[in-house]
Amino acid sequence: MKILTDVQKRFVELEKKKAEVKKYFEELDIATKDLAAEIGVNGFFQDNEGTVYKVVVPEGTFVKYNKIGYERTRRLALNETKGDLSLKQAREAGFVVEGE
């Protein structure tokens, strides 16, 4: 197996965290909706450290379009059944990949 460059290692480490980060933001969204139901839009509360929070409806939604993205084959270590990048394409690019 080829030795990865520092850039490739950093990318792989960050990409592996994507699912947990996505889950975090999904949980935060649910908690924010629950908070809005509890104290209402424009409601305030203060935490035990003194930080004050206000529930708001954002004036706009910011959408980030990535000009460069990536696809990957499934992760065998996580028992994934499918990835974005087909095993066939990976093989055709000269990589050794397991299974079908």
Backbone torsions as a table, in degrees:
resi	resn	phi	psi	omega
1	MET	NA	143.7	-177.3
2	LYS	-72.1	143.6	175.3
3	ILE	-77.4	131.9	-178.0
4	LEU	-80.9	146.9	173.7
5	THR	-74.9	166.7	177.3
6	ASP	-60.9	-38.8	178.7
7	VAL	-63.3	-44.2	179.7
8	GLN	-65.2	-41.1	178.2
9	LYS	-61.5	-45.0	179.8
10	ARG	-61.7	-44.1	179.1
11	PHE	-59.7	-48.0	-178.4
12	VAL	-61.4	-43.2	178.9
13	GLU	-60.6	-45.4	-179.7
14	LEU	-69.2	-40.3	-179.2
15	GLU	-62.8	-35.0	178.9
16	LYS	-67.0	-23.9	-179.7
17	LYS	-85.7	-8.2	-173.9
18	LYS	-56.6	-44.4	-177.2
19	ALA	-64.0	-42.0	-179.1
20	GLU	-71.1	-33.3	176.9
21	VAL	-68.3	-42.2	177.6
22	LYS	-60.2	-43.8	179.1
23	LYS	-62.1	-41.2	177.8
24	TYR	-57.0	-49.7	-177.8
25	PHE	-67.3	-32.5	174.9
26	GLU	-65.2	-43.2	178.7
27	GLU	-66.0	-39.6	178.1
28	LEU	-64.3	-39.2	178.0
29	ASP	-62.1	-44.0	178.4
30	ILE	-63.7	-44.7	179.8
31	ALA	-62.9	-37.1	178.8
32	THR	-66.7	-41.6	177.4
33	LYS	-65.1	-40.3	176.9
34	ASP	-62.8	-41.2	178.4
35	LEU	-63.1	-43.1	178.2
36	ALA	-61.4	-38.4	178.0
37	ALA	-66.8	-33.9	-177.7
38	GLU	-77.2	-48.3	-174.1
39	ILE	-111.7	-8.0	177.6
40	GLY	85.8	157.4	174.3
41	VAL	-66.5	137.8	-174.2
42	ASN	75.0	8.4	174.8
43	GLY	-79.7	151.9	-179.5
44	PHE	-118.9	155.2	165.6
45	PHE	-154.8	162.9	-179.4
46	GLN	-124.7	136.0	178.2
47	ASP	-84.4	178.1	-177.1
48	ASN	-70.3	-11.8	177.7
49	GLU	-96.7	-1.5	177.9
50	GLY	98.3	-4.8	179.3
51	THR	-74.1	132.5	179.7
52	VAL	-101.6	136.4	179.7
53	TYR	-119.7	146.5	175.3
54	LYS	-131.1	133.4	176.7
55	VAL	-83.3	126.1	-178.3
56	VAL	-132.7	161.0	168.7
57	VAL	-100.5	113.8	-177.3
58	PRO	-57.1	144.9	-179.5
59	GLU	-71.0	-24.8	-179.8
60	GLY	-151.4	160.8	176.4
61	THR	-107.0	129.8	179.2
62	PHE	-95.9	122.9	179.8
63	VAL	-113.0	131.0	179.6
64	LYS	-106.2	120.6	175.6
65	TYR	-102.5	122.1	179.0
66	ASN	-84.4	126.0	178.3
67	LYS	-78.7	-23.3	178.2
68	ILE	-130.7	130.1	179.8
69	GLY	-130.1	-159.3	179.0
70	TYR	-154.8	160.2	170.5
71	GLU	-127.8	155.6	178.2
72	ARG	-145.5	157.0	173.8
73	THR	-74.9	167.4	179.8
74	ARG	-62.2	157.7	176.1
75	ARG	-97.1	112.2	179.7
76	LEU	-66.1	-34.4	-178.2
77	ALA	-63.4	-25.5	179.7
78	LEU	-103.0	8.8	-179.6
79	ASN	57.6	33.2	175.8
80	GLU	-69.2	144.4	-179.7
81	THR	-93.4	-19.2	-176.1
82	LYS	-155.1	146.4	172.5
83	GLY	-122.1	-178.4	178.0
84	ASP	-75.9	-31.1	-177.6
85	LEU	-99.6	125.2	-177.6
86	SER	-70.9	149.3	176.7
87	LEU	-62.2	-35.2	179.2
88	LYS	-60.0	-47.4	178.7
89	GLN	-61.8	-40.4	179.9
90	ALA	-63.4	-43.3	178.4
91	ARG	-63.5	-43.5	-179.9
92	GLU	-62.7	-25.1	177.1
93	ALA	-83.6	-0.9	174.8
94	GLY	99.3	10.7	-179.8
95	PHE	-95.3	150.2	175.2
96	VAL	-93.9	117.4	-179.9
97	VAL	-128.7	149.6	-176.9
98	GLU	-88.9	149.2	166.0
99	GLY	66.3	177.5	175.7
100	GLU	-137.7	NA	NA
